[in-house]
Amino acid sequence: MLKLRVAHHEVPHLLPLLDGTVRPEGIDLDFELGQPGSLFHRHMDTNEFDVFEFSISDFLIIRDRPQMAHLDWTGIPIFYSRAFLGLNTVVNVNAGIESFADLGGKCFGIPDFTMTAGLWLRAMLDSLYGIRAQDIGWYVGRSRETSHGVQMGLDEDPPPGLQLTWLENFSVLNRMLHAGQIQAAYGATEDPIEPGPAIRPLLRDGGREFVGSFFRKTGFTPVNHVLVMQRRIAESEPWVPMALYEAFERSKQEAYRRNPPSAALFTGDDLDAQLSFYGSDPYPSGLSANRSMLKMAARQSLAEGLTRKLADVDGLFWESVRGT
């Protein structure tokens, strides 16, 4: 029995693996659960886990930058998380922002510029409204000590053409937003941005129309995280990537069976109506179903200068799972 340390945040699709209902053949998984932002920082710092959930955007950057080559990871096409954090955007009431279409020329506060939720928000703005990342001033709320972008060297070698400012912490971002120095932002669990007299939520419907418009145009919803593993394990035990892929997919399907609303993208909405629009499985696994999504993420990363060459999407994943 091969023992693997696994890091992930707790989501419904993972529960059958956590309680042992689903087990990968020949593998004993030792889970550590936590908040994605802090876990991702830890992966890049200590690199101590065998298998873990990780940011798609940061994974693209790590694979692109020679100075990050010591993080020798390969992907497994499991995607349990959607990039919906940007749907929590709030705006200063005096900013004149009624929709995402009004963000051109404005200043936007974000937990970390490299985070996948930010990459997808910018890709959606470009796709739906023609607003490029370079058309907005970006203010990072995470401190330099906790910023993933700083870990990957973006402060010393920033992408050209971007207006990118690191703040001391989220409290500074909040004060600037309430004062109108930043016109829009979304927060993070470290220090949530709460609506108050000076700010209000931007999206009255929780982002349903925004995401729906993007889905109608592209055929997919934006994905936040991917499962990755240490390449050395895949090289020494080549059966492991497919065994993990099959187990994580079975866990998701078992979660659907136990709790059908776990298949919903938006909680509280009619599940049948969602599935009729987004498809029977809004969280598809496998490379085939997600190739177009990954290619757009790679193109967006290149267009912003986060990566210097266009990623080979298939090459991000271990060879045995590329046919999924």
C-alpha positions in Angstrom: 0.0 0.0 0.0 1.5 3.3 -1.1 1.0 6.1 1.4 0.6 9.6 0.0 0.1 12.9 1.9 -2.7 15.0 0.3 -3.6 18.7 0.9 -7.0 20.1 -0.2 -9.7 22.3 1.0 -12.9 20.7 2.1 -15.5 20.6 -0.6 -18.5 18.3 -1.1 -16.9 16.4 -4.0 -14.1 15.3 -1.7 -16.2 14.0 1.2 -16.4 10.3 0.0 -12.6 10.2 -0.2 -12.3 11.7 3.3 -14.7 9.3 4.9 -13.3 6.3 3.1 -16.3 5.4 1.0 -14.1 5.8 -2.0 -10.5 4.6 -1.9 -7.9 4.6 -4.7 -6.7 1.0 -5.4 -3.3 0.4 -3.8 -3.1 3.9 -2.2 -3.6 5.1 1.3 -4.4 8.9 1.3 -3.5 10.9 4.4 -5.4 14.2 4.0 -4.6 17.6 5.5 -7.4 20.1 5.0 -7.0 23.9 5.0 -7.6 27.2 3.3 -6.4 27.3 -0.3 -4.4 30.5 -0.1 -2.3 29.5 2.8 -1.8 25.9 1.6 -0.7 27.1 -1.8 1.9 29.4 -0.2 3.1 26.4 1.8 3.4 24.2 -1.3 5.7 26.7 -2.9 7.6 27.2 0.3 8.1 23.7 1.8 6.9 21.4 -1.1 6.1 18.8 1.5 2.9 17.1 0.1 2.7 14.3 -2.5 -0.6 15.3 -4.0 -2.5 18.5 -3.7 -5.0 21.0 -5.0 -3.3 24.0 -6.6 -4.0 27.3 -8.5 -4.2 26.8 -12.3 -2.7 30.3 -12.8 0.2 29.7 -10.4 0.8 26.3 -11.9 1.2 27.9 -15.4 3.6 30.4 -14.0 5.7 27.8 -12.1 6.0 25.7 -15.2 7.1 28.7 -17.2 9.7 30.3 -14.9 13.2 28.6 -14.7 13.7 29.9 -11.2 10.7 27.7 -10.1 12.0 24.5 -11.7 12.6 23.0 -8.3 8.8 22.6 -7.9 8.7 19.6 -10.3 5.0 18.8 -10.4 2.7 17.2 -12.9 -1.1 17.6 -13.2 -4.1 15.3 -12.9 -7.2 16.6 -14.6 -9.5 16.9 -11.6 -11.2 20.2 -11.2 -13.4 20.5 -8.0 -13.4 24.3 -7.8 -14.9 27.1 -9.9 -13.3 30.5 -10.1 -16.2 32.4 -8.7 -14.5 34.6 -6.0 -14.7 37.6 -8.3 -18.4 37.4 -8.2 -18.2 38.9 -4.7 -16.9 42.2 -6.1 -18.0 45.3 -4.3 -17.8 48.8 -5.6 -17.7 52.3 -4.1 -21.1 53.8 -4.4 -19.7 57.0 -5.9 -17.6 55.2 -8.6 -20.3 55.1 -11.2 -19.9 51.4 -11.7 -23.1 49.6 -12.5 -21.6 46.4 -14.1 -18.3 44.8 -15.0 -18.5 46.7 -18.3 -17.7 49.9 -16.4 -14.4 48.8 -15.0 -12.2 50.2 -17.8 -9.9 52.9 -16.4 -10.8 52.1 -12.8 -8.7 50.8 -9.9 -9.4 47.3 -8.6 -8.4 45.6 -5.4 -7.6 41.9 -5.5 -6.2 39.5 -3.0 -3.3 38.5 -5.3 -2.8 39.3 -9.0 -1.7 35.8 -10.0 -4.6 34.0 -8.3 -6.7 32.0 -10.8 -10.0 33.8 -9.8 -8.3 37.0 -10.8 -7.0 35.6 -14.1 -10.5 34.4 -15.0 -12.2 37.6 -14.0 -9.8 39.4 -16.4 -10.4 36.8 -19.1 -14.1 37.2 -18.8 -13.9 41.0 -18.9 -11.9 40.8 -22.1 -14.1 38.2 -23.6 -17.4 39.9 -22.8 -16.5 43.6 -22.8 -13.2 44.0 -24.5 -11.6 45.3 -21.3 -7.9 44.2 -21.0 -5.9 43.7 -17.8 -3.8 46.6 -18.9 -6.9 48.9 -18.8 -7.3 48.6 -15.1 -5.1 49.6 -12.1 -4.6 46.5 -9.8 -4.0 46.7 -6.1 -2.9 43.6 -4.2 -4.3 43.1 -0.7 -2.0 40.3 0.4 1.2 41.4 2.1 4.5 40.7 0.4 5.1 38.0 3.0 1.9 36.1 2.0 1.6 37.0 -1.7 2.0 34.1 -4.1 3.0 36.6 -6.8 6.0 37.8 -4.7 6.9 34.1 -4.0 7.2 33.7 -7.8 9.2 36.9 -8.3 6.5 39.2 -9.9 7.4 42.1 -7.6 11.0 42.1 -8.9 10.1 41.2 -12.5 6.6 42.5 -13.1 4.6 41.8 -16.2 5.2 44.7 -18.7 2.3 47.2 -19.2 0.4 46.3 -16.1 -0.4 48.8 -13.3 0.3 46.6 -10.3 0.7 47.8 -6.7 1.3 45.8 -3.6 -0.4 47.1 -0.4 0.6 46.4 3.2 -2.5 44.3 3.9 -6.2 44.0 3.3 -7.0 46.7 5.9 -5.3 49.2 3.7 -7.2 48.0 0.7 -10.5 48.3 2.6 -9.7 51.8 3.6 -8.8 52.9 0.1 -12.0 51.3 -1.2 -14.2 53.1 1.3 -12.4 56.4 0.5 -12.9 55.9 -3.2 -9.2 55.7 -4.0 -9.9 52.1 -5.3 -13.3 51.9 -7.0 -13.9 48.1 -6.9 -12.5 45.1 -5.1 -13.2 41.6 -3.9 -11.8 40.3 -0.7 -10.5 37.1 0.8 -11.0 35.2 4.0 -8.0 36.9 5.7 -9.9 40.2 5.9 -13.3 40.2 4.0 -14.5 43.3 2.4 -17.9 44.0 3.9 -20.6 46.2 2.3 -21.2 49.4 4.2 -22.5 52.9 3.6 -19.7 53.6 1.1 -19.7 50.3 -0.8 -22.2 47.8 -2.2 -22.2 44.5 -4.0 -21.7 44.9 -7.8 -23.7 41.9 -8.9 -27.3 41.9 -7.8 -27.9 38.3 -8.9 -24.7 36.8 -7.5 -23.1 36.6 -10.9 -25.5 34.3 -12.6 -26.0 36.4 -15.7 -22.3 37.2 -15.9 -21.3 33.5 -15.7 -24.1 32.5 -18.0 -23.1 35.0 -20.7 -19.5 33.7 -20.5 -20.7 30.1 -20.7 -22.9 30.8 -23.8 -19.9 32.3 -25.5 -17.2 29.8 -24.6 -19.0 26.6 -23.6 -17.4 26.3 -20.2 -17.3 27.9 -16.8 -14.0 29.2 -15.3 -12.1 26.7 -13.3 -10.0 27.7 -10.3 -7.9 24.8 -9.1 -6.3 21.6 -10.5 -5.0 18.5 -8.8 -1.2 18.1 -9.0 1.4 15.6 -7.7 5.1 15.2 -7.4 6.6 14.1 -10.7 9.1 11.8 -9.0 6.2 9.7 -7.7 4.6 9.4 -11.2 8.0 8.4 -12.6 8.6 5.7 -10.0 5.0 4.5 -9.7 3.5 5.2 -13.2 0.1 3.6 -12.3 -0.6 6.2 -9.6 -1.8 9.2 -11.7 -4.6 7.2 -13.2 -5.5 5.6 -9.9 -5.8 9.0 -8.4 -7.8 10.4 -11.3 -10.3 7.5 -11.1 -10.7 7.8 -7.3 -11.3 11.5 -7.4 -13.8 11.2 -10.2 -15.6 8.4 -8.3 -15.7 10.6 -5.2 -17.3 13.4 -7.1 -20.0 11.1 -8.6 -20.7 9.6 -5.2 -21.1 13.1 -3.8 -23.6 13.8 -6.5 -25.5 10.6 -5.6 -25.6 11.4 -1.9 -26.3 15.1 -2.3 -27.6 16.1 -5.7 -27.3 19.9 -5.0 -23.5 19.4 -4.8 -23.6 19.4 -8.6 -24.9 23.0 -8.6 -22.8 26.0 -9.5 -25.1 28.4 -7.7 -26.7 27.3 -4.4 -30.4 27.8 -3.9 -31.3 27.7 -7.6 -33.4 25.0 -9.2 -30.9 22.2 -9.9 -32.7 20.8 -12.9 -32.7 24.2 -14.6 -29.0 24.6 -13.9 -28.2 21.2 -15.3 -30.3 21.8 -18.4 -28.2 24.9 -19.1 -24.7 23.9 -17.9 -24.9 20.2 -18.6 -25.4 17.1 -16.5 -22.0 17.5 -14.8 -21.0 21.2 -14.4 -17.6 20.0 -12.8 -16.3 17.7 -15.6 -13.1 15.9 -15.1 -10.6 14.9 -17.7 -8.5 16.7 -20.2 -10.8 16.4 -23.2 -13.7 18.2 -21.5 -11.4 20.9 -20.1 -8.9 21.5 -22.9 -10.6 24.6 -24.2 -10.8 26.1 -20.7 -7.2 25.4 -20.1 -6.1 26.9 -23.4 -8.0 30.1 -22.7 -6.3 30.3 -19.2 -2.9 29.8 -20.9 -3.6 32.5 -23.5 -4.8 35.0 -20.8 -1.6 34.3 -18.8 0.5 35.0 -21.8 -1.4 38.1 -22.8 -0.8 39.6 -19.3 2.9 38.7 -19.3 2.5 36.3 -16.4 4.0 33.7 -18.6 6.6 34.2 -21.4 5.5 31.5 -23.7 2.2 29.8 -24.5 1.8 26.7 -22.3 1.4 23.3 -23.9 -1.8 22.3 -22.1 -1.4 18.6 -22.6 2.1 18.8 -21.3 0.9 20.1 -18.0 -0.5 16.6 -17.2 1.1 13.2 -16.7 1.1 11.2 -19.9 -1.2 8.4 -18.7 -4.0 10.8 -17.9 -3.9 12.9 -21.1 -6.4 10.7 -22.8 -9.1 11.3 -20.2 
